[in-house]
Amino acid sequence: MTHKASFLFFFSSTKDACVIAQSLSPETHHRIPKSYVRLTVEKKTLSMTIESEEVSSLRAACNSYLRWIQTALSVRQLV
């Protein structure tokens, strides 16, 4: 059974959504064990979908990506 979590993040501009997606892009290439992550940007919205076979792996991936997004947003505000 595959478990899935989807998140939508709304930004004030398409550029901001793209910057955050690009900052997370390297992490999507280094797979978190047993999880698959997909990021898409459509206009001002960043969509993130995480799928995993195990609930514990899904939770770990969600926690990691949400923290990375929070960190990227904090850095973006400083720059």
PDB file as gemmi writes it, atoms N, CA and C in Angstrom:
CRYST1    1.000    1.000    1.000  90.00  90.00  90.00 P 1                      
ATOM      1  N   MET A   1       0.843  -1.183   0.000  1.00  0.00           N  
ATOM      2  CA  MET A   1       0.000   0.000   0.000  1.00  0.00           C  
ATOM      3  C   MET A   1       0.884   1.241   0.000  1.00  0.00           C  
ATOM      4  N   THR A   2       0.590   2.158  -0.886  1.00  0.00           N  
ATOM      5  CA  THR A   2       1.339   3.404  -0.957  1.00  0.00           C  
ATOM      6  C   THR A   2       0.610   4.497  -0.194  1.00  0.00           C  
ATOM      7  N   HIS A   3       1.375   5.213   0.626  1.00  0.00           N  
ATOM      8  CA  HIS A   3       0.838   6.339   1.387  1.00  0.00           C  
ATOM      9  C   HIS A   3       1.291   7.617   0.707  1.00  0.00           C  
ATOM     10  N   LYS A   4       0.454   8.635   0.779  1.00  0.00           N  
ATOM     11  CA  LYS A   4       0.719   9.856   0.030  1.00  0.00           C  
ATOM     12  C   LYS A   4       0.350  11.090   0.847  1.00  0.00           C  
ATOM     13  N   ALA A   5       1.191  12.117   0.742  1.00  0.00           N  
ATOM     14  CA  ALA A   5       0.905  13.412   1.366  1.00  0.00           C  
ATOM     15  C   ALA A   5       1.124  14.486   0.308  1.00  0.00           C  
ATOM     16  N   SER A   6       0.201  15.421   0.228  1.00  0.00           N  
ATOM     17  CA  SER A   6       0.307  16.510  -0.741  1.00  0.00           C  
ATOM     18  C   SER A   6       0.230  17.844  -0.018  1.00  0.00           C  
ATOM     19  N   PHE A   7       1.060  18.782  -0.467  1.00  0.00           N  
ATOM     20  CA  PHE A   7       1.113  20.107   0.131  1.00  0.00           C  
ATOM     21  C   PHE A   7       1.069  21.149  -0.977  1.00  0.00           C  
ATOM     22  N   LEU A   8       0.388  22.247  -0.721  1.00  0.00           N  
ATOM     23  CA  LEU A   8       0.365  23.391  -1.630  1.00  0.00           C  
ATOM     24  C   LEU A   8       0.879  24.604  -0.871  1.00  0.00           C  
ATOM     25  N   PHE A   9       1.802  25.320  -1.506  1.00  0.00           N  
ATOM     26  CA  PHE A   9       2.361  26.528  -0.915  1.00  0.00           C  
ATOM     27  C   PHE A   9       2.085  27.680  -1.879  1.00  0.00           C  
ATOM     28  N   PHE A  10       1.485  28.729  -1.369  1.00  0.00           N  
ATOM     29  CA  PHE A  10       1.109  29.875  -2.192  1.00  0.00           C  
ATOM     30  C   PHE A  10       2.078  31.023  -1.922  1.00  0.00           C  
ATOM     31  N   PHE A  11       2.635  31.586  -2.994  1.00  0.00           N  
ATOM     32  CA  PHE A  11       3.622  32.644  -2.892  1.00  0.00           C  
ATOM     33  C   PHE A  11       3.091  33.925  -3.527  1.00  0.00           C  
ATOM     34  N   SER A  12       3.780  35.026  -3.244  1.00  0.00           N  
ATOM     35  CA  SER A  12       3.346  36.312  -3.800  1.00  0.00           C  
ATOM     36  C   SER A  12       3.768  36.472  -5.258  1.00  0.00           C  
ATOM     37  N   SER A  13       4.718  35.647  -5.710  1.00  0.00           N  
ATOM     38  CA  SER A  13       5.138  35.724  -7.106  1.00  0.00           C  
ATOM     39  C   SER A  13       5.578  34.343  -7.599  1.00  0.00           C  
ATOM     40  N   THR A  14       5.552  34.183  -8.907  1.00  0.00           N  
ATOM     41  CA  THR A  14       6.021  32.937  -9.519  1.00  0.00           C  
ATOM     42  C   THR A  14       7.508  32.763  -9.252  1.00  0.00           C  
ATOM     43  N   LYS A  15       8.248  33.859  -9.262  1.00  0.00           N  
ATOM     44  CA  LYS A  15       9.688  33.801  -9.015  1.00  0.00           C  
ATOM     45  C   LYS A  15       9.988  33.216  -7.639  1.00  0.00           C  
ATOM     46  N   ASP A  16       9.250  33.645  -6.612  1.00  0.00           N  
ATOM     47  CA  ASP A  16       9.464  33.113  -5.261  1.00  0.00           C  
ATOM     48  C   ASP A  16       9.193  31.613  -5.215  1.00  0.00           C  
ATOM     49  N   ALA A  17       8.125  31.170  -5.851  1.00  0.00           N  
ATOM     50  CA  ALA A  17       7.801  29.739  -5.882  1.00  0.00           C  
ATOM     51  C   ALA A  17       8.906  28.954  -6.576  1.00  0.00           C  
ATOM     52  N   CYS A  18       9.432  29.502  -7.662  1.00  0.00           N  
ATOM     53  CA  CYS A  18      10.507  28.830  -8.405  1.00  0.00           C  
ATOM     54  C   CYS A  18      11.805  28.773  -7.601  1.00  0.00           C  
ATOM     55  N   VAL A  19      12.112  29.850  -6.888  1.00  0.00           N  
ATOM     56  CA  VAL A  19      13.333  29.882  -6.075  1.00  0.00           C  
ATOM     57  C   VAL A  19      13.286  28.797  -5.005  1.00  0.00           C  
ATOM     58  N   ILE A  20      12.162  28.659  -4.336  1.00  0.00           N  
ATOM     59  CA  ILE A  20      12.036  27.634  -3.298  1.00  0.00           C  
ATOM     60  C   ILE A  20      12.111  26.243  -3.919  1.00  0.00           C  
ATOM     61  N   ALA A  21      11.439  26.033  -5.037  1.00  0.00           N  
ATOM     62  CA  ALA A  21      11.482  24.731  -5.709  1.00  0.00           C  
ATOM     63  C   ALA A  21      12.904  24.392  -6.140  1.00  0.00           C  
ATOM     64  N   GLN A  22      13.625  25.377  -6.665  1.00  0.00           N  
ATOM     65  CA  GLN A  22      15.004  25.140  -7.090  1.00  0.00           C  
ATOM     66  C   GLN A  22      15.918  24.848  -5.908  1.00  0.00           C  
ATOM     67  N   SER A  23      15.634  25.462  -4.781  1.00  0.00           N  
ATOM     68  CA  SER A  23      16.464  25.202  -3.603  1.00  0.00           C  
ATOM     69  C   SER A  23      16.244  23.780  -3.068  1.00  0.00           C  
ATOM     70  N   LEU A  24      15.074  23.224  -3.308  1.00  0.00           N  
ATOM     71  CA  LEU A  24      14.786  21.856  -2.862  1.00  0.00           C  
ATOM     72  C   LEU A  24      15.156  20.800  -3.899  1.00  0.00           C  
ATOM     73  N   SER A  25      15.369  21.232  -5.114  1.00  0.00           N  
ATOM     74  CA  SER A  25      15.624  20.310  -6.213  1.00  0.00           C  
ATOM     75  C   SER A  25      16.770  19.320  -5.942  1.00  0.00           C  
ATOM     76  N   PRO A  26      17.915  19.764  -5.393  1.00  0.00           N  
ATOM     77  CA  PRO A  26      18.979  18.790  -5.121  1.00  0.00           C  
ATOM     78  C   PRO A  26      18.547  17.677  -4.160  1.00  0.00           C  
ATOM     79  N   GLU A  27      17.674  18.011  -3.235  1.00  0.00           N  
ATOM     80  CA  GLU A  27      17.211  17.004  -2.273  1.00  0.00           C  
ATOM     81  C   GLU A  27      16.334  15.941  -2.938  1.00  0.00           C  
ATOM     82  N   THR A  28      15.621  16.317  -3.988  1.00  0.00           N  
ATOM     83  CA  THR A  28      14.768  15.334  -4.661  1.00  0.00           C  
ATOM     84  C   THR A  28      15.599  14.313  -5.431  1.00  0.00           C  
ATOM     85  N   HIS A  29      16.841  14.684  -5.776  1.00  0.00           N  
ATOM     86  CA  HIS A  29      17.724  13.753  -6.479  1.00  0.00           C  
ATOM     87  C   HIS A  29      18.415  12.796  -5.518  1.00  0.00           C  
ATOM     88  N   HIS A  30      18.533  13.182  -4.252  1.00  0.00           N  
ATOM     89  CA  HIS A  30      19.092  12.309  -3.219  1.00  0.00           C  
ATOM     90  C   HIS A  30      17.912  11.750  -2.434  1.00  0.00           C  
ATOM     91  N   ARG A  31      17.368  10.691  -2.945  1.00  0.00           N  
ATOM     92  CA  ARG A  31      16.126  10.156  -2.379  1.00  0.00           C  
ATOM     93  C   ARG A  31      16.243   9.844  -0.893  1.00  0.00           C  
ATOM     94  N   ILE A  32      15.244  10.268  -0.170  1.00  0.00           N  
ATOM     95  CA  ILE A  32      15.099   9.826   1.206  1.00  0.00           C  
ATOM     96  C   ILE A  32      14.687   8.361   1.105  1.00  0.00           C  
ATOM     97  N   PRO A  33      15.263   7.493   1.897  1.00  0.00           N  
ATOM     98  CA  PRO A  33      14.956   6.063   1.746  1.00  0.00           C  
ATOM     99  C   PRO A  33      13.452   5.776   1.719  1.00  0.00           C  
ATOM    100  N   LYS A  34      13.062   4.994   0.749  1.00  0.00           N  
ATOM    101  CA  LYS A  34      11.688   4.492   0.615  1.00  0.00           C  
ATOM    102  C   LYS A  34      10.653   5.573   0.318  1.00  0.00           C  
ATOM    103  N   SER A  35      11.080   6.737  -0.169  1.00  0.00           N  
ATOM    104  CA  SER A  35      10.138   7.820  -0.450  1.00  0.00           C  
ATOM    105  C   SER A  35      10.402   8.420  -1.819  1.00  0.00           C  
ATOM    106  N   TYR A  36       9.345   8.910  -2.436  1.00  0.00           N  
ATOM    107  CA  TYR A  36       9.430   9.589  -3.727  1.00  0.00           C  
ATOM    108  C   TYR A  36       8.807  10.973  -3.567  1.00  0.00           C  
ATOM    109  N   VAL A  37       9.514  12.004  -4.023  1.00  0.00           N  
ATOM    110  CA  VAL A  37       9.041  13.385  -3.877  1.00  0.00           C  
ATOM    111  C   VAL A  37       8.950  14.035  -5.245  1.00  0.00           C  
ATOM    112  N   ARG A  38       7.836  14.735  -5.479  1.00  0.00           N  
ATOM    113  CA  ARG A  38       7.638  15.452  -6.735  1.00  0.00           C  
ATOM    114  C   ARG A  38       7.288  16.902  -6.415  1.00  0.00           C  
ATOM    115  N   LEU A  39       8.019  17.827  -7.027  1.00  0.00           N  
ATOM    116  CA  LEU A  39       7.769  19.259  -6.871  1.00  0.00           C  
ATOM    117  C   LEU A  39       7.355  19.831  -8.218  1.00  0.00           C  
ATOM    118  N   THR A  40       6.307  20.629  -8.215  1.00  0.00           N  
ATOM    119  CA  THR A  40       5.891  21.325  -9.431  1.00  0.00           C  
ATOM    120  C   THR A  40       5.509  22.758  -9.069  1.00  0.00           C  
ATOM    121  N   VAL A  41       5.772  23.654 -10.006  1.00  0.00           N  
ATOM    122  CA  VAL A  41       5.393  25.059  -9.827  1.00  0.00           C  
ATOM    123  C   VAL A  41       4.418  25.412 -10.934  1.00  0.00           C  
ATOM    124  N   GLU A  42       3.301  25.972 -10.530  1.00  0.00           N  
ATOM    125  CA  GLU A  42       2.308  26.444 -11.484  1.00  0.00           C  
ATOM    126  C   GLU A  42       1.880  27.841 -11.048  1.00  0.00           C  
ATOM    127  N   LYS A  43       2.293  28.811 -11.829  1.00  0.00           N  
ATOM    128  CA  LYS A  43       2.080  30.226 -11.497  1.00  0.00           C  
ATOM    129  C   LYS A  43       2.698  30.529 -10.148  1.00  0.00           C  
ATOM    130  N   LYS A  44       1.921  30.920  -9.156  1.00  0.00           N  
ATOM    131  CA  LYS A  44       2.453  31.299  -7.845  1.00  0.00           C  
ATOM    132  C   LYS A  44       2.357  30.171  -6.817  1.00  0.00           C  
ATOM    133  N   THR A  45       2.091  28.958  -7.275  1.00  0.00           N  
ATOM    134  CA  THR A  45       1.856  27.843  -6.361  1.00  0.00           C  
ATOM    135  C   THR A  45       2.916  26.761  -6.520  1.00  0.00           C  
ATOM    136  N   LEU A  46       3.501  26.374  -5.400  1.00  0.00           N  
ATOM    137  CA  LEU A  46       4.419  25.239  -5.359  1.00  0.00           C  
ATOM    138  C   LEU A  46       3.645  24.050  -4.819  1.00  0.00           C  
ATOM    139  N   SER A  47       3.651  22.973  -5.571  1.00  0.00           N  
ATOM    140  CA  SER A  47       2.968  21.752  -5.161  1.00  0.00           C  
ATOM    141  C   SER A  47       4.020  20.699  -4.837  1.00  0.00           C  
ATOM    142  N   MET A  48       3.868  20.049  -3.706  1.00  0.00           N  
ATOM    143  CA  MET A  48       4.795  18.999  -3.298  1.00  0.00           C  
ATOM    144  C   MET A  48       3.994  17.746  -2.947  1.00  0.00           C  
ATOM    145  N   THR A  49       4.355  16.640  -3.568  1.00  0.00           N  
ATOM    146  CA  THR A  49       3.718  15.358  -3.280  1.00  0.00           C  
ATOM    147  C   THR A  49       4.789  14.381  -2.844  1.00  0.00           C  
ATOM    148  N   ILE A  50       4.533  13.714  -1.736  1.00  0.00           N  
ATOM    149  CA  ILE A  50       5.465  12.723  -1.204  1.00  0.00           C  
ATOM    150  C   ILE A  50       4.723  11.400  -1.118  1.00  0.00           C  
ATOM    151  N   GLU A  51       5.347  10.354  -1.649  1.00  0.00           N  
ATOM    152  CA  GLU A  51       4.761   9.018  -1.598  1.00  0.00           C  
ATOM    153  C   GLU A  51       5.755   8.062  -0.961  1.00  0.00           C  
ATOM    154  N   SER A  52       5.220   7.111  -0.207  1.00  0.00           N  
ATOM    155  CA  SER A  52       6.068   6.140   0.462  1.00  0.00           C  
ATOM    156  C   SER A  52       5.279   4.857   0.734  1.00  0.00           C  
ATOM    157  N   GLU A  53       5.998   3.767   0.809  1.00  0.00           N  
ATOM    158  CA  GLU A  53       5.369   2.485   1.125  1.00  0.00           C  
ATOM    159  C   GLU A  53       5.073   2.373   2.618  1.00  0.00           C  
ATOM    160  N   GLU A  54       5.846   3.065   3.436  1.00  0.00           N  
ATOM    161  CA  GLU A  54       5.684   2.974   4.889  1.00  0.00           C  
ATOM    162  C   GLU A  54       5.280   4.331   5.464  1.00  0.00           C  
ATOM    163  N   VAL A  55       4.394   4.310   6.427  1.00  0.00           N  
ATOM    164  CA  VAL A  55       3.927   5.548   7.060  1.00  0.00           C  
ATOM    165  C   VAL A  55       5.084   6.259   7.756  1.00  0.00           C  
ATOM    166  N   SER A  56       5.960   5.512   8.407  1.00  0.00           N  
ATOM    167  CA  SER A  56       7.074   6.138   9.119  1.00  0.00           C  
ATOM    168  C   SER A  56       8.023   6.844   8.144  1.00  0.00           C  
ATOM    169  N   SER A  57       8.251   6.271   6.978  1.00  0.00           N  
ATOM    170  CA  SER A  57       9.091   6.909   5.965  1.00  0.00           C  
ATOM    171  C   SER A  57       8.412   8.158   5.405  1.00  0.00           C  
ATOM    172  N   LEU A  58       7.102   8.093   5.235  1.00  0.00           N  
ATOM    173  CA  LEU A  58       6.342   9.246   4.760  1.00  0.00           C  
ATOM    174  C   LEU A  58       6.435  10.390   5.764  1.00  0.00           C  
ATOM    175  N   ARG A  59       6.279  10.079   7.024  1.00  0.00           N  
ATOM    176  CA  ARG A  59       6.359  11.098   8.073  1.00  0.00           C  
ATOM    177  C   ARG A  59       7.747  11.723   8.110  1.00  0.00           C  
ATOM    178  N   ALA A  60       8.773  10.904   8.011  1.00  0.00           N  
ATOM    179  CA  ALA A  60      10.140  11.413   8.036  1.00  0.00           C  
ATOM    180  C   ALA A  60      10.405  12.328   6.840  1.00  0.00           C  
ATOM    181  N   ALA A  61       9.948  11.913   5.664  1.00  0.00           N  
ATOM    182  CA  ALA A  61      10.136  12.731   4.460  1.00  0.00           C  
ATOM    183  C   ALA A  61       9.375  14.051   4.582  1.00  0.00           C  
ATOM    184  N   CYS A  62       8.146  14.003   5.072  1.00  0.00           N  
ATOM    185  CA  CYS A  62       7.352  15.229   5.259  1.00  0.00           C  
ATOM    186  C   CYS A  62       8.065  16.182   6.207  1.00  0.00           C  
ATOM    187  N   ASN A  63       8.525  15.660   7.331  1.00  0.00           N  
ATOM    188  CA  ASN A  63       9.231  16.503   8.302  1.00  0.00           C  
ATOM    189  C   ASN A  63      10.467  17.142   7.676  1.00  0.00           C  
ATOM    190  N   SER A  64      11.240  16.352   6.950  1.00  0.00           N  
ATOM    191  CA  SER A  64      12.467  16.876   6.333  1.00  0.00           C  
ATOM    192  C   SER A  64      12.156  17.967   5.325  1.00  0.00           C  
ATOM    193  N   TYR A  65      11.253  17.696   4.408  1.00  0.00           N  
ATOM    194  CA  TYR A  65      10.954  18.678   3.360  1.00  0.00           C  
ATOM    195  C   TYR A  65      10.296  19.934   3.915  1.00  0.00           C  
ATOM    196  N   LEU A  66       9.420  19.790   4.880  1.00  0.00           N  
ATOM    197  CA  LEU A  66       8.793  20.973   5.464  1.00  0.00           C  
ATOM    198  C   LEU A  66       9.825  21.837   6.187  1.00  0.00           C  
ATOM    199  N   ARG A  67      10.789  21.212   6.846  1.00  0.00           N  
ATOM    200  CA  ARG A  67      11.853  21.980   7.495  1.00  0.00           C  
ATOM    201  C   ARG A  67      12.735  22.673   6.465  1.00  0.00           C  
ATOM    202  N   TRP A  68      13.048  21.971   5.371  1.00  0.00           N  
ATOM    203  CA  TRP A  68      13.875  22.574   4.327  1.00  0.00           C  
ATOM    204  C   TRP A  68      13.154  23.758   3.686  1.00  0.00           C  
ATOM    205  N   ILE A  69      11.856  23.636   3.508  1.00  0.00           N  
ATOM    206  CA  ILE A  69      11.088  24.761   2.957  1.00  0.00           C  
ATOM    207  C   ILE A  69      11.105  25.929   3.929  1.00  0.00           C  
ATOM    208  N   GLN A  70      10.919  25.641   5.204  1.00  0.00           N  
ATOM    209  CA  GLN A  70      10.964  26.707   6.209  1.00  0.00           C  
ATOM    210  C   GLN A  70      12.334  27.392   6.212  1.00  0.00           C  
ATOM    211  N   THR A  71      13.392  26.621   6.103  1.00  0.00           N  
ATOM    212  CA  THR A  71      14.739  27.182   6.057  1.00  0.00           C  
ATOM    213  C   THR A  71      14.938  28.027   4.800  1.00  0.00           C  
ATOM    214  N   ALA A  72      14.491  27.530   3.659  1.00  0.00           N  
ATOM    215  CA  ALA A  72      14.620  28.274   2.405  1.00  0.00           C  
ATOM    216  C   ALA A  72      13.845  29.589   2.473  1.00  0.00           C  
ATOM    217  N   LEU A  73      12.669  29.557   3.069  1.00  0.00           N  
ATOM    218  CA  LEU A  73      11.878  30.787   3.218  1.00  0.00           C  
ATOM    219  C   LEU A  73      12.571  31.792   4.131  1.00  0.00           C  
ATOM    220  N   SER A  74      13.171  31.301   5.206  1.00  0.00           N  
ATOM    221  CA  SER A  74      13.889  32.191   6.117  1.00  0.00           C  
ATOM    222  C   SER A  74      15.078  32.845   5.421  1.00  0.00           C  
ATOM    223  N   VAL A  75      15.814  32.064   4.648  1.00  0.00           N  
ATOM    224  CA  VAL A  75      16.960  32.610   3.913  1.00  0.00           C  
ATOM    225  C   VAL A  75      16.469  33.601   2.871  1.00  0.00           C  
ATOM    226  N   ARG A  76      15.387  33.272   2.188  1.00  0.00           N  
ATOM    227  CA  ARG A  76      14.824  34.157   1.147  1.00  0.00           C  
ATOM    228  C   ARG A  76      14.444  35.515   1.742  1.00  0.00           C  
ATOM    229  N   GLN A  77      13.926  35.522   2.958  1.00  0.00           N  
ATOM    230  CA  GLN A  77      13.540  36.774   3.595  1.00  0.00           C  
ATOM    231  C   GLN A  77      14.765  37.641   3.947  1.00  0.00           C  
ATOM    232  N   LEU A  78      15.871  36.980   4.237  1.00  0.00           N  
ATOM    233  CA  LEU A  78      17.087  37.710   4.601  1.00  0.00           C  
ATOM    234  C   LEU A  78      17.792  38.299   3.395  1.00  0.00           C  
ATOM    235  N   VAL A  79      17.612  37.658   2.239  1.00  0.00           N  
ATOM    236  CA  VAL A  79      18.337  38.086   1.039  1.00  0.00           C  
ATOM    237  C   VAL A  79      17.607  39.204   0.335  1.00  0.00           C  
TER     238      VAL A  79                                                      
END                                                                             
